C-alpha cells in the first residue's frame, strides 16, 4: 500500500489555507476524513502525518490535513505570528467550511480531488471543539472523533480576559521554540459576539451522529473531565475512550520520534470507529 500526499493551497479573503490531501489507489472516493489540529498545533506537528497515513491505509478513505489560517505556520514553525495573534473560532469555522466546500466540488484550491459527499472529522484539543461546533451544521458529516478536546471556548476569556480588557496583548510562551506568541483581544471579542454559535456543549447536545471521544487520563493540558462533559452532552450517541496514562499528545513529541502505546491506542480506537461508519 502506497499513500500519496499532495499539497494544496486555498486562497480566501484575507486568509490562506495550506494543507495536504492523503490518498491511496483503492480509497473510497466519496468519503474524506478531515483532521483539525489544535492550539499551537499545525498539520506537520508530531503525530499528524503518521495519523493521516494510518487512517488512509487502515480505513481505506481519503484524508485531508491542513493548517488553520491562524495556526501561525506557513512554511516553517510559527513564521506567521501576525495570523496567530488574530485567530478566532469563527475564523476556524470558516476555514473548515472552505475545506468541506472544496472536497464537495472536487477542488481544494489549486488541487483537483475526488468529489466527496460523506465526511468524517477528527479534531485534537482546540481542534476538537471546532469539529464539534461544525459537525452539527453540515449534514454530510457522518463521523466525529475528538482527541483531548476542550469542552468550552470561554477558557481563553476566563484566562486572559482581564489582560485584554486592559488593552494588553497576551503573550503565550512556546517552550519548544522559545517564542512568545501573541494573542490579540479579537479572540475575546469574537467569543462575546458569537456565544450563541460558539457554545460547545449546546453543539454537542445537537449532534445526531454516533461520536467517539478519546482522552488520556493523564492529560496535563486539558483534564479528562472535559471529555466526560462532552460525552455527557452527547448522551447515548457518545462513546468515551479513556487512554490509560495518556498525556495531551499521547506521549508523542515534535519532531516526531516514533509512535507510542498511548498514541496507538487512540489510533486503533479511531480506525475501528471509522471502519464501522464508512464500511
C-alpha positions in Angstrom: 0.0 0.0 0.0 1.4 3.3 -1.1 -0.1 6.5 0.4 0.1 9.6 -1.8 0.4 13.0 -0.2 -0.4 16.0 -2.3 -0.1 19.6 -1.1 -2.8 22.3 -1.8 -3.4 26.0 -1.1 -6.8 27.7 -0.8 -6.9 31.5 -1.1 -9.6 33.1 0.9 -10.4 36.8 1.6 -7.7 37.8 4.0 -6.5 34.3 4.6 -4.7 31.3 3.1 -5.1 27.7 3.9 -2.3 25.2 3.2 -2.9 21.5 3.5 -2.3 18.0 2.3 -4.6 15.5 0.5 -3.7 12.0 1.5 -4.9 9.1 -0.7 -4.2 5.7 -2.0 -5.4 3.9 -5.1 -8.1 1.8 -3.5 -9.6 4.5 -1.2 -13.3 5.1 -1.2 -13.6 8.2 -3.4 -16.7 9.8 -2.0 -15.5 9.8 1.6 -12.9 12.1 3.2 -11.8 12.4 6.8 -10.7 16.0 7.7 -8.1 16.3 10.5 -8.1 19.5 12.6 -5.0 20.5 14.7 -5.3 22.4 18.0 -3.8 25.4 19.7 -0.1 25.8 19.0 -0.5 22.9 16.6 -0.2 22.5 12.8 -0.6 19.8 10.2 3.0 18.7 10.3 3.3 18.7 14.1 4.4 15.4 15.7 1.9 12.6 15.1 -0.3 14.3 12.5 1.4 12.9 9.3 1.7 9.5 11.0 -2.0 9.6 11.9 -3.1 10.7 8.4 -1.2 7.9 6.8 -2.6 5.3 9.2 -6.2 6.5 8.5 -5.8 6.2 4.8 -4.1 2.8 5.0 -6.3 1.2 7.6 -9.7 2.8 7.0 -9.4 3.0 3.2 -10.6 6.6 2.7 -9.0 9.8 1.7 -7.8 12.2 4.4 -7.2 15.9 4.5 -4.9 17.7 6.9 -4.5 21.4 6.9 -3.3 24.5 8.8 -5.9 26.8 10.0 -5.1 30.3 8.7 -4.4 31.4 12.3 -2.1 28.5 13.1 0.8 30.8 12.7 2.6 28.4 10.3 3.1 29.0 6.6 6.4 27.4 5.5 8.0 26.6 8.9 7.4 26.7 12.6 5.4 29.8 13.6 6.6 32.1 10.8 3.3 34.0 10.7 2.6 35.1 14.3 0.5 38.0 13.0 -2.1 35.5 11.8 -1.8 33.5 15.1 -2.4 36.7 17.1 -5.8 37.4 15.4 -7.1 33.8 15.1 -10.6 33.1 16.3 -13.0 30.2 16.5 -15.2 31.9 13.9 -12.2 32.1 11.6 -11.5 28.4 12.1 -15.1 27.5 11.3 -14.8 29.5 8.0 -11.6 27.7 7.2 -13.1 24.3 7.9 -16.1 25.2 5.7 -13.8 26.0 2.9 -12.3 22.5 3.2 -15.7 20.9 3.0 -16.7 23.1 0.1 -13.6 22.2 -1.8 -14.0 18.5 -1.2 -17.6 18.6 -2.3 -16.7 20.4 -5.5 -13.6 18.3 -6.3 -11.1 21.1 -6.0 -9.1 22.1 -2.9 -7.8 25.4 -4.2 -5.1 24.5 -6.7 -5.6 20.7 -6.4 -8.2 18.6 -8.1 -9.6 15.8 -5.9 -12.4 13.2 -6.0 -15.7 14.7 -5.1 -16.6 13.7 -1.5 -20.2 13.6 -0.3 -19.6 12.0 3.1 -17.2 13.4 5.7 -15.5 12.3 8.9 -14.0 14.8 11.3 -11.1 14.3 13.7 -10.1 17.2 15.9 -7.3 17.4 18.6 -7.5 19.7 21.6 -8.9 23.1 20.4 -9.5 21.4 17.0 -11.8 19.0 18.7 -14.0 21.9 19.9 -14.0 23.4 16.3 -15.0 19.9 15.0 -17.9 19.7 17.5 -19.1 23.2 16.6 -19.1 22.3 12.9 -20.3 18.7 13.0 -24.0 19.6 13.5 -24.0 22.2 10.9 -23.0 20.2 7.8 -25.3 17.2 7.1 -22.6 15.4 5.2 -20.6 14.9 8.4 -21.3 11.3 9.4 -18.5 10.6 11.8 -16.9 12.7 14.6 -13.8 11.8 16.6 -12.2 14.1 19.2 -8.8 13.7 20.8 -8.1 15.5 24.0 -10.7 18.1 23.2 -11.6 21.2 25.2 -15.2 21.3 26.3 -15.7 25.1 26.1 -14.2 28.0 24.2 -14.6 30.5 27.1 -11.4 29.1 28.7 -9.5 31.8 26.8 -11.7 34.6 28.0 -11.6 33.3 31.6 -7.8 33.0 31.5 -6.9 36.2 29.6 -10.0 38.5 29.7 -8.7 40.9 32.3 -5.5 41.5 30.3 -7.4 42.0 27.0 -9.9 44.4 28.8 -6.8 46.4 30.0 -5.7 46.8 26.4 -2.8 44.3 26.6 -1.7 41.7 24.1 -1.5 38.3 25.7 1.8 36.6 25.1 1.8 32.7 25.1 5.2 31.2 25.7 6.2 28.4 23.4 8.8 26.4 25.3 9.8 24.3 22.3 10.7 27.2 20.0 11.4 29.9 22.6 8.9 32.3 21.1 6.4 34.5 22.8 3.2 34.0 20.7 0.8 37.0 20.8 -3.0 36.8 21.2 -5.0 40.0 20.5 -8.3 40.8 22.1 -10.3 39.9 19.0 -10.3 36.4 20.4 -12.4 37.7 23.3 -14.5 39.9 21.1 -15.4 37.0 18.8 -16.4 34.9 21.8 -18.6 37.7 23.3 -20.3 38.5 19.9 -20.9 34.9 19.0 -21.5 33.0 22.2 -24.7 31.5 20.8 -22.9 29.7 18.0 -19.6 29.0 19.8 -21.3 27.0 22.6 -19.6 23.6 22.5 -21.9 21.9 25.0 -25.0 23.0 23.1 -23.4 21.9 19.8 -22.6 18.5 21.4 -26.2 18.1 22.5 -27.4 18.9 19.0 -25.2 16.3 17.2 -27.2 13.4 15.8 -24.4 11.0 14.8 -22.6 8.5 16.9 -19.3 10.1 18.1 -16.1 9.0 19.6 -14.5 10.9 22.5 -10.9 9.9 23.1 -8.9 11.4 26.0 -5.9 10.5 28.1 -6.4 10.3 31.8 -3.0 11.9 32.5 -3.6 14.9 30.2 -1.6 17.8 31.6 -3.3 20.5 29.4 -7.0 19.5 29.2 -8.4 17.5 32.1 -10.2 14.2 31.5 -13.3 15.9 32.9 -13.6 17.9 29.7 -14.1 14.6 27.8 -16.7 13.5 30.4 -18.6 16.8 29.9 -18.6 16.4 26.1 -19.8 12.7 26.3 -22.5 13.7 28.8 -23.8 16.4 26.5 -23.9 13.9 23.6 -25.7 11.3 25.7 -26.1 7.8 24.2 -24.5 8.9 20.9 -21.1 9.2 22.5 -18.5 6.5 23.2 -15.9 7.7 25.6 -12.4 6.1 25.4 -10.1 6.6 28.3 -6.4 6.2 27.3 -4.7 4.9 30.4 -1.7 7.2 31.2 -2.2 9.2 28.1 -1.0 12.8 28.0 -2.3 15.6 25.9 -0.4 14.4 22.8 -0.5 10.7 23.8 3.3 10.8 24.6 4.2 11.8 21.0 6.6 14.7 20.6 7.7 17.1 17.8 9.8 16.5 15.9 8.2 13.0 15.7 10.3 10.4 17.3 8.0 7.4 16.6 4.8 6.1 17.9 3.9 5.3 21.5 1.5 2.8 23.1 -0.9 5.7 24.1 -0.9 7.1 20.5 -1.5 3.6 19.1 -4.5 3.2 21.5 -6.0 6.5 20.2 -5.4 5.5 16.5 -6.8 2.0 17.0 -10.0 3.2 18.5 -10.4 5.8 15.8 -9.7 3.3 13.0 -12.3 0.9 14.4 -14.9 3.6 14.7 -14.4 5.0 11.1 -14.4 1.5 9.7 -17.9 0.9 11.3 -19.2 4.2 9.9 -17.8 4.0 6.4 -17.6 0.3 5.7 
